[in-house]
Amino acid sequence: MTFFELYKLSGLGFSYKRYLFALLAAPTSAALAVGVAASLWLKSIAGLALGAAVGLTIFAGLVLYPLHLVSARRAHFENNLPYTLGVLLPLLTAGVPLGRAIARAAEVEEDKYIARELSLIIRDMVVMGSSPIDALLRSAERVPSQSYRETVDILARSSRITERIDAVLMARLDWMLRQKQIRAASLVRSIAVLFEVYVIMAQLLPVTLFIIALSLSPLGALQIGGLSLDPLSVMAVAGLIYGPLMGAVFYVLFDLSLNI
């Protein structure tokens, strides 16, 4: 992926020239400033290495932030596009022109990424004089979502064949909702298995270790890898360290599993 493709798909709110300028100027100026200051302070050329590290860190940040935006935009469009189409469909079925339907959808859209893209489509239609289909096709080029691109391509192809694009959109929306139902059913099964693992790892295992340590306490402290643990220590480690740590890990796993 080139820097221009990264810029286009990320949806950054400033020009590509400004992004290139920041990509080149910010790391270079920061590296020189930190390198010179560190060299004078340390009285060694090792400060230049510190400056280079700072410059590379800033450069990496300027590249990773658009990559994060690309990932976020893709996820938002993949997850929430069916709801946007659910707003467009009744408007098109009622005979509202596509351009006006998009403008109305932009007014009520709650997803900020989709709302911004709809506003850019309206800008192309109003300022550039583009047709709704042409504006949608240009929008598909800058949105990193395969589902969105396929939907726009279907609308563009169907508009050349029939005026009933609402029927085509209904079929597309029905397919997307079925895919969501399939993913939701798979998610329920995955969460059920994950919850069983959570109960065993985060709940039963600490209790089991404590019972074993308590049962063997007359024979002396429990030895684990050369570490001597009495029942009270086992309970403290399980309650204060292991339990919260496993809870945080499984919280992240559950949260990552919820995108359907």
C-alpha positions, 0 to 999 in steps of 0.5 A, spaced: 500 500 500 502 506 497 502 512 502 497 515 497 492 509 498 493 509 505 491 517 505 485 516 501 483 510 505 484 513 512 479 519 510 484 524 513 481 531 513 486 534 510 490 534 503 495 529 501 500 534 500 500 536 508 500 529 510 506 528 506 509 534 509 508 532 516 510 525 514 517 528 512 518 534 516 515 532 523 520 526 524 526 530 521 525 536 525 524 532 532 530 528 530 534 534 529 532 538 535 532 532 540 539 529 537 542 536 538 539 537 545 541 530 547 548 531 544 550 537 548 547 535 554 550 528 554 556 531 551 557 525 546 554 523 539 550 518 543 545 523 543 544 523 535 542 516 536 536 518 541 534 523 536 534 518 531 530 514 535 525 519 536 524 521 529 523 514 527 518 513 533 514 519 530 514 517 523 511 510 525 506 514 529 504 518 523 504 511 519 500 507 524 495 512 525 492 512 518 492 505 518 488 505 525 483 509 521 483 504 515 481 499 520 476 503 524 473 505 517 473 498 515 470 495 521 464 501 522 462 500 514 462 492 515 458 492 521 453 498 520 452 499 513 446 494 513 442 499 518 444 505 513 441 501 507 435 500 512 434 507 512 435 508 504 430 502 502 424 505 505 425 512 502 427 509 495 421 504 495 417 510 496 419 513 490 424 518 493 430 520 488 437 516 490 440 523 491 435 526 496 435 519 500 442 519 501 441 526 504 436 524 508 440 518 510 446 523 512 441 527 517 439 521 521 446 517 520 449 515 527 455 512 525 460 518 524 464 514 519 458 513 515 455 519 516 462 523 514 462 519 507 455 520 506 456 528 507 462 527 502 457 524 497 452 529 498 458 534 497 460 531 490 453 531 488 452 539 490 458 542 488 461 538 483 455 536 479 456 529 479 450 524 479 448 520 485 451 513 482 458 517 480 458 520 487 457 513 490 462 510 485 468 515 487 466 514 494 467 506 494 474 508 491 476 511 498 472 506 503 476 500 505 470 496 506 469 490 501 461 490 503 460 497 501 464 497 494 460 491 492 453 494 494 455 500 490 457 496 484 451 492 485 447 499 485 451 502 479 450 496 475 442 495 476 441 503 475 443 501 468 438 496 467 432 498 471 429 504 475 427 499 481 433 499 484 429 499 491 428 492 489 435 490 488 437 494 494 432 490 498 435 483 495 442 486 497 440 488 504 436 481 505 443 477 504 447 482 508 442 481 514 442 473 513 450 474 513 449 477 520 445 472 522 450 466 521 455 470 524 451 471 530 449 464 531 457 462 530 458 468 535 453 465 540 457 458 540 464 461 540 462 465 546 459 459 550 465 455 549 469 461 551 465 462 557 466 455 559 473 456 559 473 462 563 469 459 568 474 453 569 481 458 568 478 464 572 474 461 577 475 453 578 482 453 578 484 458 583 479 454 588 482 448 586 489 450 587 487 453 594 483 446 596 489 442 594 494 447 598 489 447 604 489 439 604 496 438 603 498 443 609 499 438 614 505 436 610 508 443 609 507 448 604 506 447 597 512 447 592 511 450 585 517 450 581 521 451 587 517 456 590 514 455 597 506 457 598 502 456 604 494 456 603 494 463 605 499 465 600 495 461 594 489 465 596 492 471 596 496 470 589 489 467 586 485 473 589 489 479 588 493 477 582 491 471 578 483 472 578 484 480 576 489 478 570 485 472 567 478 477 568 482 482 564 484 477 559 477 474 558 474 481 558 478 483 552 477 476 548 469 477 549 470 484 547 473 482 541 468 477 539 462 482 539 463 485 532 458 482 528 
